[in-house]
């Protein structure tokens, strides 16, 4: 059965899925999107003011997809919160159809590592190879590998996904997680200062900034990706004589941020 809802304000299905925050969604020419979330597969389409969730019950929608697409949050209120600053308000309004997907933290972390110094087509290819070689096969395709499966793979084993130098960082991350040196749920429920302390203490093996896991969109609404602020400041500097600090309340995933910042009309 299909489940249909009225499209909420400030939501564009294609823009949300293709802005660069997720890499396992595909949108066909007729607008039907196919995607995985954990071990669930979804086909969904936006038609006018409606969203059609194929082979989805009301319970499936309310328990999984409503939260995944962040459909209960008032994005218009968030956008209006930027109104005191003309530049950021313009950025937010220009991309107001994008919502922040509540992705699986583990998948988002591994995807982020793969995305380093990479382009979107190649990121998608590497993640596809990762799923094909290490994920569980289903009737709709291959699921994303579990932590246990990926932690059992060596750097040499990972060569099949052709991720290059990123393989050792994938291995380092899975080792930290499987040995409970990093707890994604603990980070999710931490305040932002404690959150940075956790990552600074535990993520050094990845040779990354403490803001790495902010990219996960793990429901920590005080989180913000530092390089987005830098990009926004760069844009502001180009259009004004002076720079000044900005206060951000809502965490926005890295790739979405890059698109929001760089796609100012």
C-alpha positions in Angstrom: 0.0 0.0 0.0 1.0 3.6 -0.5 0.8 6.4 2.0 0.3 10.0 0.9 0.6 13.2 2.8 0.4 16.9 2.1 3.9 18.3 1.4 5.0 20.4 4.4 6.2 24.0 3.7 9.9 24.5 3.0 10.4 21.0 1.6 11.7 19.9 -1.8 12.3 16.2 -2.1 14.8 16.3 -5.0 16.7 19.3 -3.6 17.0 17.5 -0.2 18.3 14.3 -1.7 20.6 15.8 -4.3 22.2 18.7 -2.3 25.1 16.5 -1.3 24.2 15.4 2.2 23.5 11.8 1.3 25.0 9.5 -1.4 22.6 6.5 -1.6 19.6 8.2 -3.1 18.7 8.1 -6.8 16.0 10.2 -8.5 14.6 9.0 -11.8 13.4 11.3 -14.6 9.8 10.9 -13.5 10.7 12.2 -10.0 10.6 8.9 -8.1 13.3 8.7 -5.5 14.8 5.5 -4.3 16.9 5.3 -1.1 18.1 3.2 1.8 17.9 4.1 5.5 19.6 1.5 7.6 18.0 -1.8 6.4 14.9 -0.1 5.0 14.3 0.7 1.3 12.0 3.5 0.2 10.4 4.8 -3.0 8.9 8.2 -2.7 7.7 10.9 -5.1 6.7 14.6 -4.8 3.8 15.6 -6.9 2.6 19.1 -6.6 1.6 19.6 -2.9 1.7 15.8 -2.1 4.3 13.3 -1.1 3.6 9.7 -2.0 5.5 7.0 0.0 5.2 3.7 -2.0 4.7 0.4 -0.2 4.5 2.3 3.1 2.0 2.1 5.9 1.0 4.9 8.1 3.0 3.3 11.0 6.1 3.1 8.7 5.7 6.8 7.9 5.2 8.0 11.4 7.9 5.8 13.0 10.6 6.0 10.4 10.2 8.4 7.4 8.6 11.4 9.1 11.7 11.6 11.4 14.2 10.7 8.7 13.1 13.6 6.5 12.7 15.9 9.6 9.1 16.7 8.5 7.9 17.7 11.9 10.3 20.6 12.3 9.3 24.2 11.5 11.9 25.1 8.9 10.2 28.4 8.1 10.8 29.5 11.7 14.5 28.4 11.4 14.9 30.5 8.2 13.2 33.5 9.8 15.8 33.2 12.6 18.4 34.3 10.1 16.5 37.5 9.1 18.6 39.8 11.2 21.5 39.1 8.8 20.6 39.9 5.2 23.3 37.6 3.7 22.5 34.5 5.7 18.8 35.1 5.3 19.3 35.3 1.5 21.2 32.0 1.6 18.6 30.3 3.7 15.7 31.5 1.6 17.4 30.6 -1.7 17.6 26.9 -0.5 14.5 26.7 1.7 13.4 23.4 0.2 16.4 21.5 1.7 15.8 19.6 5.0 18.4 17.9 7.0 18.1 14.2 6.8 18.4 12.3 10.1 20.7 9.7 8.7 22.2 6.7 10.5 25.3 8.1 12.3 27.6 5.3 11.4 26.7 5.5 7.7 27.1 9.2 7.8 30.5 9.0 9.5 31.9 6.5 6.9 30.4 8.5 4.1 32.0 11.7 5.3 35.4 10.0 5.5 35.0 8.8 1.9 33.9 12.3 0.8 37.3 13.9 1.8 39.0 15.5 -1.2 36.5 13.8 -3.5 33.6 14.6 -5.8 30.0 13.4 -5.6 30.0 10.9 -8.5 33.1 9.2 -7.1 31.8 9.3 -3.6 28.7 7.5 -4.8 30.7 4.9 -6.6 32.9 4.1 -3.6 29.9 3.8 -1.3 28.2 1.6 -3.9 31.2 -0.7 -4.0 31.4 -0.6 -0.2 27.8 -1.8 0.0 28.2 -4.4 -2.7 31.2 -6.0 -1.1 30.4 -5.6 2.6 26.7 -5.0 2.9 23.8 -7.5 3.2 22.2 -8.2 -0.1 18.4 -7.6 -0.2 15.8 -7.7 -3.0 16.1 -4.0 -3.5 19.9 -3.8 -3.5 22.7 -3.9 -0.9 22.3 -2.4 2.6 25.1 -0.3 4.1 27.6 -2.5 6.0 27.2 -3.0 9.7 29.9 -1.8 12.1 30.7 -5.4 12.9 31.2 -6.4 9.3 33.3 -3.4 8.4 35.4 -3.5 11.5 36.3 -7.1 10.5 37.8 -5.9 7.2 41.5 -5.0 6.9 42.8 -2.1 4.9 43.8 -4.5 2.2 40.3 -5.9 2.2 39.0 -2.4 1.6 41.1 -2.0 -1.5 38.2 -3.4 -3.5 36.1 -0.2 -3.0 38.9 1.9 -4.5 38.8 4.6 -1.8 42.6 5.1 -1.8 44.1 6.8 1.2 40.7 6.9 2.9 40.7 3.2 3.6 43.1 3.5 6.6 40.8 6.2 8.0 37.7 4.0 7.6 39.6 1.2 9.4 40.7 3.6 12.2 37.1 4.8 12.6 35.6 1.3 12.8 38.3 0.2 15.2 37.5 3.1 17.5 33.8 2.4 17.4 34.0 -1.4 17.7 36.3 -1.0 20.8 33.9 1.5 22.3 36.4 4.3 22.3 33.8 6.5 20.6 30.1 6.1 21.4 27.9 7.8 18.8 24.9 7.8 21.1 26.9 9.4 23.8 28.0 12.1 21.4 24.5 12.6 20.3 23.3 13.3 23.8 26.2 15.5 24.8 26.2 19.2 25.0 28.3 20.9 22.4 31.3 21.7 24.6 31.4 18.1 26.0 30.9 16.9 22.5 34.0 18.6 21.2 36.0 17.3 24.2 34.9 13.8 23.3 36.0 14.1 19.7 39.2 15.9 20.5 40.2 13.1 22.9 39.2 10.1 20.7 39.4 11.1 17.0 43.0 12.0 16.8 43.8 8.8 15.0 41.8 10.1 12.1 43.9 13.3 12.0 40.7 15.4 11.9 39.3 18.5 13.4 37.1 18.1 16.4 34.1 19.0 14.3 34.3 15.8 12.2 31.3 14.1 13.8 29.2 17.3 13.6 28.6 16.2 10.0 26.5 13.3 11.2 23.3 15.3 11.9 22.9 13.3 15.1 20.2 15.5 16.6 22.6 17.8 18.4 21.0 21.0 17.5 23.8 23.2 18.9 26.3 21.7 16.5 27.7 23.5 13.5 30.3 22.7 11.0 33.2 25.2 11.4 34.1 25.3 7.7 30.6 26.3 6.9 31.0 29.4 9.0 34.3 30.1 7.3 32.7 29.8 3.9 29.8 32.0 4.9 32.3 34.5 6.3 34.2 34.4 3.0 31.0 35.3 1.1 30.2 38.0 3.6 33.6 39.5 3.2 33.2 39.6 -0.5 30.1 41.7 -0.1 30.9 43.9 2.8 33.8 45.8 4.3 33.7 44.2 7.7 33.2 40.7 9.2 31.3 39.9 12.3 30.4 36.7 14.1 27.2 34.8 13.5 25.3 32.7 16.0 23.9 29.4 14.7 21.3 27.3 16.6 20.6 24.5 14.2 23.2 21.9 13.1 23.5 21.6 9.4 25.3 18.7 7.8 28.5 19.5 6.0 27.6 18.9 2.4 24.3 20.7 2.7 26.1 23.6 4.3 28.6 23.8 1.4 25.7 23.9 -1.1 23.8 26.5 0.9 26.8 28.7 1.2 28.1 28.4 -2.3 24.8 28.5 -4.2 23.8 32.0 -3.3 21.9 33.4 -6.4 
